Amino acid sequence: MNRFMRNGRSLILAYDQGLEHGPTDFNDRNVDPAYVIDIANRGGFDAFVCQKGIAENYHDLLDIPLLLKLNGKTQIYGKEPLARQNCSVTKAERLGAAAVGYTIYLGSQFEPEMAAEFGKIEEEAHAAGLAVVLWIYPRGEYVKNDTTREMVAYSARAALELGADAAKIKYTGDRESFAWAVKSAGCIPVYMAGGKKTKNEDEFLHQAAECVAAGATGLAVGRNVWQSDDPIAFSKRLNSVVIDGTKAVPSEKA
Ligand code: FBP
């Protein structure tokens, strides 16, 4: 994962929400993949995440490493979550990906299927020299709360044990509990998933600062960046907090 890092830290821009949530996350500007790829190129990001259709059609525009998601699902089907592989490692290589990503819903009735599928992907990807990032989110009927200290740490640990090069996990809500998740992941880097856009940008920057103080390598974030009114300016502030380790400075507007 070193190739995605600056100062041992890293920022990844996620843009797979069109499949996961639908265009409801988008406005007139960010519905256009070219607009978001431009943010990825100019905003100081170490990798760009998307599904294969976007990679295939917009690849020429991307100047930074591609982290290609190999599974995904819509949110229309509301039962136990299952995201199946929709793209091969060979295709990811052909698209020039530097890494592949996969989501496992820990605790879902279908967790064993996803873990088995991920096992094959991990072996193929590593044989091909690609890094493997695991989105690992507790979810399903038996998961009462997906952001508790124990659930998030369990996710981080499962990512290590399943052979991922990095774990992308939800924020627990505070530095101490997130630090336990980071510790549980052992030597693999931990990325915080962004989540819904916060009420204001300072709140998100504060959360980012808490995560890196807890030992996280960085963030894999989408909506909080490309839904911003000024994504490049916001990305700059995010870079100074995550990569340079500057304290989150409140904006003049706050
Ligand atoms: P956001 O920063 O927009 O939350 O993106 C991070 C991410 O993991 C995306 O890669 C993915 O599409 C989405 O969150 C999944 O969100 P959900 O928690 O709704 O499944």
Boltz pocket constraint, residues with backbone or C-beta under 6 A from the ligand:
constraints:
  - pocket:
      binder: B
      contacts: [[A, 14], [A, 15], [A, 16], [A, 17], [A, 20], [A, 49], [A, 135], [A, 193], [A, 194], [A, 195], [A, 196], [A, 220], [A, 221], [A, 222], [A, 223], [A, 224]]
      max_distance: 6.0
